């Protein structure tokens, strides 16, 4: 029996954000494929983030797609969740 597929991951961030960099390090250590959206380079990503969370604070990890997607703010929560799920 195979394990269920893991949901796609997307990280909303911006270049130079120290909290985003901490999350990026965990992503790299775990060898994860994570789609990245720089909210200062991509206005549609910024709008999507604001629509989903009501704010433009980053980092935020989007877990899954569509209406069922979960949005996780806070770098420490994101890192802890990634370690638990993929570590």
ABEGO torsion letter per residue (X at the ends): XBBBBBBBBBBBBBBGBAAAAAAAAAAAAAGBBBBBBBAAABAAAAAAAAAAAGBABOBBBBBEBEAABBBBBEAAAAAAAAAAAAX
